């Protein structure tokens, strides 16, 4: 693969992203918004990063959380068998990834992944320059917002 091909914004399917990460030791990512109750406003995002390990293997990270908060609903490493079909249907972009970015808010993480992919996003706000606000360590984003379980029950049950 040429350097130009590595930096092109060509989208990859999941299998191609895994193959790219294994062969290059680099990463590919896909992101999807999470909508609120009105189905009009994105309140957070799900991010999937296929990260090469430099030794011919890779790991798949699932990061999810609300915008403007460092409280993540998910920060997990998945095996290929655990990846849902809806993720396999997503389109991935080549990028680089640094684990330190996981301390940032989700919109900043996405911005860094896009910047590393050399994709210009003129309509995206400059979240990197915005003042950071952090959630308390015990704050958790409800899992039902990211599609992992149902909404909380009103009767107090689980």
C-alpha positions as CSV (number, residue, x, y, z in Angstrom):
1,X,0.0,0.0,0.0
2,X,1.5,3.4,-0.9
3,X,1.7,6.3,1.5
4,X,-0.9,8.2,-0.6
5,X,-3.3,5.2,-0.4
6,X,-2.8,5.1,3.3
7,X,-3.8,8.7,3.7
8,X,-6.7,8.7,1.3
9,X,-10.1,9.2,2.9
10,X,-11.3,5.9,1.3
11,X,-13.7,4.2,3.6
12,X,-13.2,0.6,4.6
13,X,-15.6,-2.0,5.7
14,X,-15.0,-3.8,9.0
15,X,-13.0,-6.7,7.5
16,X,-10.9,-4.3,5.5
17,X,-10.3,-2.2,8.6
18,X,-9.1,-5.3,10.5
19,X,-6.9,-6.3,7.6
20,X,-5.4,-2.7,7.4
21,X,-4.8,-2.6,11.2
22,X,-3.1,-5.9,11.2
23,X,-0.9,-5.2,8.2
24,X,0.1,-1.6,9.1
25,X,0.0,-1.6,12.9
26,X,-2.1,1.6,12.5
27,X,-5.8,2.1,13.2
28,X,-9.2,2.7,11.6
29,X,-12.3,4.1,13.2
30,X,-16.0,4.5,12.8
31,X,-18.3,6.8,14.8
32,X,-22.1,6.9,15.1
33,X,-24.2,9.5,17.0
34,X,-26.5,8.6,19.8
35,X,-29.8,10.5,19.7
36,X,-31.8,11.6,22.7
37,X,-35.5,11.0,23.3
38,X,-36.6,13.5,20.6
39,X,-34.6,11.6,17.9
40,X,-33.4,15.0,16.7
41,X,-30.5,15.9,18.8
42,X,-27.3,13.9,19.1
43,X,-26.4,13.6,22.7
44,X,-23.4,11.4,22.5
45,X,-21.5,9.0,20.2
46,X,-20.3,5.4,19.8
47,X,-16.8,5.1,18.5
48,X,-15.2,1.9,17.3
49,X,-11.4,1.8,16.8
50,X,-9.7,-1.2,15.1
51,X,-6.1,-0.8,16.4
52,X,-3.1,-2.7,15.1
53,X,-0.7,-4.0,17.7
54,X,2.4,-3.9,15.5
55,X,2.8,-7.7,15.6
56,X,0.2,-8.7,13.0
57,X,-2.8,-8.6,15.5
58,X,-5.3,-6.1,16.4
59,X,-7.9,-5.1,19.0
60,X,-11.2,-3.5,18.7
61,X,-12.1,-0.7,21.1
62,X,-15.6,0.4,21.8
63,X,-15.9,3.8,23.4
64,X,-19.2,5.5,24.0
65,X,-20.4,8.4,26.0
66,X,-22.3,11.7,26.1
67,X,-20.9,14.9,24.5
68,X,-19.2,17.4,26.7
69,X,-18.5,15.0,29.5
70,X,-15.6,12.7,30.3
71,X,-18.0,10.1,31.8
72,X,-17.9,7.2,29.4
73,X,-20.6,4.6,29.2
74,X,-18.2,2.2,27.6
75,X,-14.5,1.9,27.2
76,X,-14.1,-1.7,26.3
77,X,-11.9,-4.0,24.2
78,X,-13.9,-6.4,22.1
79,X,-12.9,-9.6,20.3
80,X,-13.8,-10.0,16.7
81,X,-16.5,-12.5,17.7
82,X,-18.1,-9.9,20.0
83,X,-18.5,-7.2,17.3
84,X,-22.2,-6.9,16.4
85,X,-23.3,-7.1,12.8
86,X,-24.4,-3.5,12.8
87,X,-20.8,-2.5,13.5
88,X,-19.5,-4.8,10.7
89,X,-21.8,-2.8,8.4
90,X,-20.2,0.6,9.3
91,X,-17.6,2.3,7.2
92,X,-14.2,2.9,8.8
93,X,-11.5,5.5,8.1
94,X,-7.7,5.0,8.4
95,X,-6.2,7.0,11.2
96,X,-3.8,6.8,14.1
97,X,-4.8,6.3,17.7
98,X,-3.2,7.1,21.1
99,X,-4.6,5.5,24.2
100,X,-4.1,8.8,26.1
101,X,-6.9,10.3,23.9
102,X,-9.4,8.2,26.0
103,X,-9.1,10.8,28.8
104,X,-10.7,13.4,26.5
105,X,-14.4,14.1,25.9
106,X,-15.9,11.9,23.2
107,X,-16.2,14.8,20.7
108,X,-12.5,15.6,21.2
109,X,-11.6,12.0,20.7
110,X,-13.6,12.0,17.4
111,X,-11.9,15.3,16.4
112,X,-8.4,13.8,17.1
113,X,-9.2,10.7,15.1
114,X,-10.4,12.8,12.2
115,X,-7.4,15.1,12.4
116,X,-5.1,12.0,12.4
117,X,-7.0,10.7,9.4
118,X,-6.2,14.1,7.7
119,X,-9.9,14.7,7.1
120,X,-10.9,18.3,7.1
121,X,-14.2,19.0,8.8
122,X,-14.9,22.7,8.3
123,X,-18.3,22.6,9.9
124,X,-17.0,20.8,13.0
125,X,-16.4,23.1,16.0
126,X,-12.9,23.3,17.4
127,X,-13.4,21.3,20.5
128,X,-9.7,21.0,21.1
129,X,-9.5,24.8,21.9
130,X,-12.6,24.8,24.1
131,X,-12.2,24.8,27.9
132,X,-12.4,21.3,29.3
133,X,-15.1,20.3,31.8
134,X,-14.8,16.9,33.4
135,X,-17.3,14.8,35.2
136,X,-16.7,13.4,38.6
137,X,-15.1,9.9,38.6
138,X,-18.3,8.3,39.8
139,X,-20.5,9.8,37.0
140,X,-21.7,7.1,34.5
141,X,-23.5,7.6,31.2
142,X,-26.6,5.4,31.3
143,X,-26.1,2.3,29.1
144,X,-29.5,2.4,27.6
145,X,-28.5,5.6,25.7
146,X,-25.9,3.6,23.7
147,X,-28.2,0.7,22.9
148,X,-27.0,-1.7,25.5
149,X,-30.1,-2.5,27.5
150,X,-33.5,-0.9,27.7
151,X,-34.5,2.4,29.3
152,X,-34.8,2.4,33.1
153,X,-37.9,1.0,34.5
154,X,-40.2,3.4,36.2
155,X,-41.3,0.8,38.8
156,X,-37.8,0.7,40.3
157,X,-37.0,-2.8,39.0
158,X,-34.0,-3.6,36.9
